Amino acid sequence: MTIHDSMLFRWMGYDIEKPELAKLPAPRREKLTVKPKLTDDQVKVYLNRLRDALNPKIGLKVSPYSEADAVGKIPPIINPKPCLFFTEQAAGDPEEHWRMYGRLGFGFSKRFIFNSGGRPVIYAGGGKDPVLSAIGILRKALLKSENKKVRQELETLARFIKCTALSRQQADEAEQEKSEPAAKTKAGAKEAKPKPAVNEKISMKEFREDQPIRFLREREWRLLHREKDTHLWRRVSENDVWFTPEAGRELQLIIVPCNLILHAAYEDKDIRKNLRGRSGITAQLISAQALRKL
């Protein structure tokens, strides 16, 4: 077993290297290069992200979790909860999951995330998927319900469902985002029109040929914000929440893009100090370059 086989990873940084494509869903993104040639500004931003994540007064920025509320045709009843996304896919796997999300990775044990309320998602297809249909029927039935507790529990369940098909609106927006940079490079080019939407759902062909299924290879986990875990979550405002795990004991492994950033991180006094948590345990820091050689 390697140091990352039993871990869940939170990856970030794609927006640092490919800001013009950051809004595209992962299946449509341009993969980051294996050997990064980062600019000085990109190195600084990566270091700032790492410095903030290790700072007990800041932490990891939590997503507002709006995309997952589009599960099924019936809109959610309760406002979204802040959420953190993780993947089971190990950092050194040949699929190089990190190339689609960024090269700054934060590794946590599955036991810690599970005990904190995190769970693997339930994958559902598009169209008449039974899971999506069930959520839709329950939402419709509870729209006028006065039992707020039941409605909240339904939405909690719904937020652990991942639809493997892009909605028509999502697909159109993704194509529009992808076509805009190319259109701007042509002098006098007409307004770019999005290409027809492509359904991203899992095909039965993948099952018949016994091939790895893309969504199951990465196996997403989600951790929803819980008010009672005051030592893990820091709420700044209604929609601004940060995750502040203890380095070493809870945040166990940190992967940076390259050896250059690794050396710079160890030279930074704030980063070096915060690698050791209150329990006296130090989080391990390693570069993606080194992982590819293991």
C-alpha positions as CSV (number, residue, x, y, z in Angstrom):
1,M,0.0,0.0,0.0
2,T,1.3,3.4,-0.9
3,I,0.9,6.6,1.2
4,H,-2.2,7.7,-0.8
5,D,-4.1,4.4,-1.5
6,S,-6.6,4.8,1.4
7,M,-7.1,8.6,1.1
8,L,-9.6,10.9,-0.4
9,F,-8.2,14.0,-2.3
10,R,-9.4,17.5,-2.8
11,W,-7.8,18.9,-5.9
12,M,-7.6,22.5,-7.0
13,G,-5.6,24.9,-9.2
14,Y,-7.0,24.3,-12.7
15,D,-8.2,27.9,-12.7
16,I,-4.7,29.1,-12.0
17,E,-3.2,27.4,-15.1
18,K,-6.3,27.5,-17.4
19,P,-8.5,30.4,-16.2
20,E,-10.2,30.8,-19.6
21,L,-11.5,27.1,-19.4
22,A,-12.1,26.8,-15.7
23,K,-15.9,27.0,-16.0
24,L,-16.0,23.9,-18.3
25,P,-17.1,20.7,-16.7
26,A,-14.2,18.2,-16.2
27,P,-15.0,15.9,-19.1
28,R,-14.7,18.9,-21.5
29,R,-11.6,20.5,-20.1
30,E,-8.2,20.6,-21.7
31,K,-5.8,18.5,-19.6
32,L,-3.0,20.2,-17.9
33,T,0.4,19.2,-19.2
34,V,2.4,16.5,-17.4
35,K,5.5,18.7,-17.1
36,P,4.2,22.1,-16.0
37,K,6.0,25.3,-17.1
38,L,4.5,27.6,-14.6
39,T,5.0,31.4,-14.7
40,D,6.2,33.3,-11.6
41,D,2.7,34.6,-11.0
42,Q,1.2,31.1,-11.2
43,V,3.8,29.8,-8.7
44,K,2.9,32.7,-6.3
45,V,-0.9,31.9,-6.6
46,Y,-0.3,28.2,-5.9
47,L,1.8,29.1,-2.8
48,N,-0.9,31.6,-1.6
49,R,-3.5,28.8,-1.9
50,L,-1.3,26.5,0.1
51,R,-0.6,29.1,2.7
52,D,-4.3,29.9,3.2
53,A,-5.3,26.2,3.4
54,L,-2.8,25.6,6.2
55,N,-3.7,28.7,8.1
56,P,-6.1,27.7,10.9
57,K,-7.8,31.1,10.6
58,I,-8.6,30.6,6.8
59,G,-8.6,27.0,5.5
60,L,-10.0,25.5,2.3
61,K,-12.7,27.4,0.4
62,V,-15.9,25.5,0.3
63,S,-18.1,25.4,-2.8
64,P,-21.6,26.9,-2.6
65,Y,-22.8,23.7,-4.1
66,S,-25.3,25.0,-6.6
67,E,-24.6,22.5,-9.5
68,A,-25.7,19.5,-7.5
69,D,-29.1,21.0,-6.8
70,A,-30.1,20.5,-10.4
71,V,-30.8,16.8,-9.7
72,G,-33.9,15.8,-11.5
73,K,-36.5,18.1,-13.1
74,I,-38.1,19.4,-9.9
75,P,-36.0,22.2,-8.4
76,P,-34.8,21.8,-4.8
77,I,-37.0,22.9,-1.9
78,I,-34.3,24.0,0.5
79,N,-31.4,26.3,-0.3
80,P,-28.0,24.6,-1.0
81,K,-25.5,23.7,1.7
82,P,-21.8,24.5,1.3
83,C,-20.0,21.3,0.2
84,L,-16.5,19.9,-0.3
85,F,-15.8,17.5,-3.1
86,F,-13.2,14.6,-2.9
87,T,-12.1,11.8,-5.2
88,E,-11.0,8.2,-4.3
89,Q,-8.7,8.2,-7.3
90,A,-5.1,8.0,-5.9
91,A,-2.7,10.8,-6.9
92,G,-0.3,8.5,-8.8
93,D,-2.9,6.7,-10.9
94,P,-2.3,6.6,-14.6
95,E,-5.6,8.3,-15.2
96,E,-4.0,11.5,-13.7
97,H,-7.3,12.8,-12.3
98,W,-5.4,15.8,-11.0
99,R,-4.8,17.0,-14.5
100,M,-8.5,17.9,-14.9
101,Y,-8.9,19.7,-11.6
102,G,-5.5,21.2,-10.8
103,R,-2.2,20.0,-9.3
104,L,-2.6,21.2,-5.7
105,G,-4.0,18.2,-3.7
106,F,-5.1,17.8,-0.1
107,G,-5.2,14.2,1.2
108,F,-7.5,13.0,4.0
109,S,-8.1,9.5,5.4
110,K,-11.4,8.0,4.3
111,R,-12.1,7.3,8.0
112,F,-11.9,11.0,8.9
113,I,-14.1,12.1,6.1
114,F,-16.7,9.4,6.8
115,N,-16.8,10.1,10.5
116,S,-17.3,13.8,9.6
117,G,-20.4,13.0,7.6
118,G,-18.8,12.6,4.1
119,R,-20.2,9.8,1.8
120,P,-19.6,8.5,-1.7
121,V,-22.1,9.9,-4.2
122,I,-24.9,7.8,-5.8
123,Y,-24.4,7.9,-9.6
124,A,-27.5,8.4,-11.6
125,G,-28.0,8.7,-15.4
126,G,-30.2,11.1,-17.3
127,G,-33.7,10.8,-18.6
128,K,-35.8,8.2,-16.7
129,D,-33.3,7.2,-14.2
130,P,-35.2,5.6,-11.2
131,V,-33.1,7.6,-8.6
132,L,-33.8,10.9,-10.2
133,S,-37.5,10.0,-10.7
134,A,-37.8,9.1,-7.0
135,I,-36.2,12.4,-5.9
136,G,-38.5,14.4,-8.3
137,I,-41.6,12.7,-7.0
138,L,-40.7,13.3,-3.4
139,R,-39.8,16.9,-4.0
140,K,-43.1,17.5,-5.8
141,A,-45.0,15.8,-3.0
142,L,-43.3,17.9,-0.3
143,L,-43.4,21.3,-2.1
144,K,-46.3,22.4,0.2
145,S,-45.4,20.4,3.2
146,E,-45.1,22.2,6.5
147,N,-42.8,19.6,7.9
148,K,-39.5,21.4,7.4
149,K,-37.4,18.6,9.0
150,V,-38.6,16.1,6.4
151,R,-37.9,18.5,3.6
152,Q,-34.4,19.2,4.9
153,E,-33.6,15.5,5.2
154,L,-34.8,14.9,1.6
155,E,-32.5,17.7,0.3
156,T,-29.6,16.2,2.3
157,L,-30.2,12.9,0.5
158,A,-30.5,14.6,-2.9
159,R,-27.2,16.3,-2.4
160,F,-25.4,13.0,-2.4
161,I,-26.6,12.2,-5.9
162,K,-24.5,12.9,-9.0
163,C,-26.1,13.0,-12.4
164,T,-23.8,11.7,-15.0
165,A,-25.5,13.5,-17.9
166,L,-25.1,17.2,-18.5
167,S,-28.3,19.1,-18.7
168,R,-29.1,20.9,-22.0
169,Q,-28.3,24.3,-20.4
170,Q,-25.0,23.0,-18.9
171,A,-23.9,21.6,-22.2
172,D,-24.8,24.7,-24.1
173,E,-22.9,26.9,-21.5
174,A,-19.9,24.6,-21.7
175,E,-19.7,24.8,-25.5
176,Q,-20.1,28.6,-25.3
177,E,-17.3,29.0,-22.8
178,K,-15.1,26.7,-24.9
179,S,-15.7,28.5,-28.2
180,E,-15.3,32.1,-26.9
181,P,-11.5,32.0,-26.5
182,A,-11.0,30.7,-30.0
183,A,-13.5,33.2,-31.4
184,K,-11.7,36.2,-29.9
185,T,-8.4,35.3,-31.6
186,K,-9.9,35.9,-35.0
187,A,-10.1,39.5,-36.1
188,G,-13.6,40.4,-37.0
189,A,-14.9,37.0,-36.2
190,K,-18.7,36.6,-35.8
191,E,-20.2,35.7,-32.5
192,A,-19.4,32.1,-31.8
193,K,-22.4,29.8,-31.7
194,P,-22.3,26.8,-29.3
195,K,-22.2,23.4,-30.9
196,P,-25.1,21.0,-30.3
197,A,-25.1,19.6,-26.8
198,V,-23.6,16.2,-26.2
199,N,-25.0,13.9,-23.6
200,E,-22.2,12.9,-21.1
201,K,-24.1,10.1,-19.4
202,I,-22.6,6.6,-19.0
203,S,-23.3,4.5,-22.1
204,M,-24.4,0.8,-21.9
205,K,-21.5,0.0,-24.3
206,E,-19.1,0.7,-21.4
207,F,-20.8,-2.0,-19.4
208,R,-21.0,-4.6,-22.2
209,E,-17.3,-4.3,-23.0
210,D,-16.3,-4.4,-19.3
211,Q,-14.3,-1.2,-19.6
212,P,-13.6,1.1,-16.7
213,I,-16.4,3.6,-16.2
214,R,-15.1,7.2,-16.1
215,F,-17.3,8.3,-13.2
216,L,-16.6,5.3,-11.1
217,R,-12.9,5.5,-11.7
218,E,-12.7,8.8,-9.8
219,R,-15.5,7.9,-7.3
220,E,-16.6,11.2,-5.9
221,W,-17.3,11.8,-2.3
222,R,-19.1,14.8,-0.8
223,L,-18.9,16.4,2.6
224,L,-21.7,18.8,3.5
225,H,-21.3,21.6,6.0
226,R,-22.5,20.7,9.5
227,E,-23.0,23.5,12.0
228,K,-22.2,21.3,15.0
229,D,-18.6,20.6,13.8
230,T,-17.3,23.9,14.9
231,H,-13.6,22.9,14.9
232,L,-13.8,21.9,11.2
233,W,-16.0,24.7,9.7
234,R,-15.7,28.4,9.8
235,R,-18.7,30.3,8.5
236,V,-18.0,33.9,7.5
237,S,-21.4,34.7,6.0
238,E,-24.5,32.8,4.7
239,N,-22.7,31.6,1.6
240,D,-19.1,31.9,2.6
241,V,-17.8,28.9,4.5
242,W,-14.3,27.6,5.0
243,F,-13.0,24.1,6.0
244,T,-10.2,24.2,8.6
245,P,-8.9,20.7,9.4
246,E,-5.9,20.2,11.6
247,A,-2.7,19.6,9.7
248,G,-1.0,16.3,10.4
249,R,-3.9,14.6,12.2
250,E,-6.7,15.4,9.8
251,L,-5.0,16.9,6.7
252,Q,-2.3,14.3,6.3
253,L,-0.8,14.7,2.8
254,I,-0.4,17.7,0.5
255,I,0.7,17.5,-3.1
256,V,2.1,20.5,-4.9
257,P,2.5,20.8,-8.7
258,C,6.3,20.6,-9.0
259,N,9.6,20.5,-7.2
260,L,10.0,24.3,-7.6
261,I,6.9,24.9,-5.5
262,L,7.9,22.2,-3.1
263,H,11.2,23.9,-2.3
264,A,9.5,27.4,-2.1
265,A,6.9,26.0,0.3
266,Y,9.6,24.6,2.7
267,E,11.3,28.0,2.6
268,D,8.1,29.8,3.5
269,K,8.1,30.2,7.3
270,D,4.3,30.4,7.6
271,I,3.8,27.2,5.5
272,R,6.5,25.4,7.3
273,K,5.1,26.3,10.7
274,N,1.5,25.4,9.9
275,L,2.5,21.9,8.5
276,R,2.6,20.8,12.2
277,G,-0.8,20.8,13.8
278,R,-1.9,21.2,17.4
279,S,-1.3,17.5,18.0
280,G,2.3,17.7,17.1
281,I,1.9,15.7,13.9
282,T,3.3,17.1,10.7
283,A,1.5,16.8,7.4
284,Q,3.6,15.3,4.6
285,L,4.4,17.5,1.6
286,I,5.3,16.0,-1.7
287,S,5.4,17.1,-5.4
288,A,3.4,15.6,-8.2
289,Q,6.6,15.2,-10.1
290,A,7.9,12.9,-7.4
291,L,4.6,10.9,-7.3
292,R,4.9,10.1,-11.0
293,K,8.2,8.4,-10.3
294,L,6.9,6.1,-7.5
